[in-house]
Amino acid sequence: MAGRSATPSPLTSSFTAPASLSPLPPMEAPAFVKFPLTTRIRSPLHDCASPSSYPFLPSIRNLSFSCTSSLISSGHSFSHDSFSDRSVNGLPVSGCSSRSFSSDTFSYGFINRLAVSRSRRVYAVSDKSPETFDNVVLSKVKRPLDMDPLSLWNRYLDWLYQHKDLGLYVDVSRIGFTDEFVAQMEPRFQKAFKAMEDLEAGAIANPDEGRMVGHYWLRAPHLSPNQYLQKQIVDSLDRVRRFAADVVNGKIKPPPCPAERFTQVLSIGIGGSALGPEFVAEALAPDNPPLKIRFIDNTDPAGIDRQIAQLGPELSSTLVLVISKSGGTPETRNGLLEVQKAFREKGLDFAKQGVAVTQENSLLDNTARMEGWLARFPMFDWVGGRTSEMSAVGLLPAALQGINIREFLQGAAEMDKATRIPVMKENPAALLALCWYWASDGVGSKDMVVLPYKDSLLLFSRYLQQLVMESLGKEYDLDGNLVR
Ligand SMILES: O=P(O)(O)OC[C@H]1O[C@](O)(CO)[C@@H](O)[C@@H]1O
């Protein structure tokens, strides 16, 4: 150590720490120190282990590099040993795992970031302006995937996920995450698994609104945290089944009309109150459903008129579902008003054909009750709109189209079981999260593209987009920190 620190490093000579770096922010935090791209270093391991290189870093516990593969050129190779027993400013340096560097070769290269890890959070400090990042993965050296056929085959065998009952295969072998990255992510996944367990046990997951999040109880009511919720779910499901069966069998009829039974469903709702039912109709409805479904999911007057015009005389045998969790969404209300107007113009009584799916006592619920609509079904406050597909929101339209909702719920429950397994390799959701995190550097640096090659899954991408967008597109994290 002493010998090395005595040698002036190229890094020290070309980089002067800005005043803003001294001292580091007073928090348990790793730091990224961005070096100018022109900073040339001979040996990153050598240099980082030299306290004289980093006089501005007062106390370092772990230290690791983050550099892009394009910055690495081949030449020397560095082993774990030559690095792990170093210390900086008297503190051990251990943030770089052996495989990150032992298999890589470094020679002359340009390194633009040095990550100094002191805890989960990462502070990026540049010589220009200090920035802060959360969840940036440390010591992630992105190198090209080894394309040797045998290595690829072994990686495929090693990582292939299959669930025969669900007919699900997940092949992540072409995503280039490294073993170090997986190891690094493991504690985070364990934390996430635990958080999910708490969530499913009824923890308040939405501190802003003091709400539980329990859409998985819809397909496994026995898991709901109390008997009251369990009964709510079972009763609602029962009512959906009976109502749909009565409509399909003609026991519940439209007001006198030529068809003598309901032939069409018109669903009015947007976002989470539309995309699930639309996706499921496209993916699972039989070729000739007992009732055909169409959607008004936008406030575009031309689109609304088109749906009404296409119904033509069948408006008299159309069951209108108005779906809105809040019961006050303007787009949905606009659609409703237009449809009610069309009913009036044809001398039809909307109330006899209208069904509301909404939270109890919402504006929509009260309107439907006061006007005596045909039926009302509940939306629970602990089910988010975007995940409401297995509530009356999705089940009612599905059942009206002749989709077997019992099997539908069973399939979802089975998938829930698979995604509860607290082992990354055995959990398809965790595997996909791992890949996504790796590919987008943990900060969404890339866009996700979903290519459904099956026609019936066309709307999967839209559904998923809303799910991701409304789940992750938050301004603050759960600790109230601004999310960048
Ligand atoms: O079901 P509601 O309350 O009418 O809201 C419709 C949709 O609007 C949003 O609030 C925003 O798009 C979604 O979250 C929700 O699913």
The ligand as an SDF file (V2000), in Angstrom:
LIG
                    3D

 16 16  0  0  0  0  0  0  0  0999 V2000
  -62.0470    3.8540  -12.3360 O   0  0  0  0  0  0  0  0  0  0  0  0
  -62.0130    5.3320  -12.3500 P   0  0  0  0  0  0  0  0  0  0  0  0
  -62.0890    5.9220  -10.9780 O   0  0  0  0  0  0  0  0  0  0  0  0
  -63.0640    5.8940  -13.2580 O   0  0  0  0  0  0  0  0  0  0  0  0
  -60.6360    5.7860  -12.9280 O   0  0  0  0  0  0  0  0  0  0  0  0
  -60.3040    5.4430  -14.2180 C   0  0  0  0  0  0  0  0  0  0  0  0
  -58.8270    5.4300  -14.4150 C   0  0  0  0  0  0  0  0  0  0  0  0
  -58.2720    6.7060  -14.3350 O   0  0  0  0  0  0  0  0  0  0  0  0
  -57.0270    6.6660  -13.6840 C   0  0  0  0  0  0  0  0  0  0  0  0
  -57.1620    7.2410  -12.4390 O   0  0  0  0  0  0  0  0  0  0  0  0
  -55.9980    7.4350  -14.4530 C   0  0  0  0  0  0  0  0  0  0  0  0
  -55.8410    6.9310  -15.7040 O   0  0  0  0  0  0  0  0  0  0  0  0
  -56.7360    5.1880  -13.5400 C   0  0  0  0  0  0  0  0  0  0  0  0
  -55.9430    4.9210  -12.4880 O   0  0  0  0  0  0  0  0  0  0  0  0
  -58.0710    4.6220  -13.4160 C   0  0  0  0  0  0  0  0  0  0  0  0
  -58.0630    3.2860  -13.6720 O   0  0  0  0  0  0  0  0  0  0  0  0
  1  2  2  0
  2  3  1  0
  2  4  1  0
  2  5  1  0
  5  6  1  0
  6  7  1  0
  7  8  1  0
  7 15  1  0
  8  9  1  0
  9 10  1  0
  9 11  1  0
  9 13  1  0
 11 12  1  0
 13 14  1  0
 13 15  1  0
 15 16  1  0
M  END
$$$$
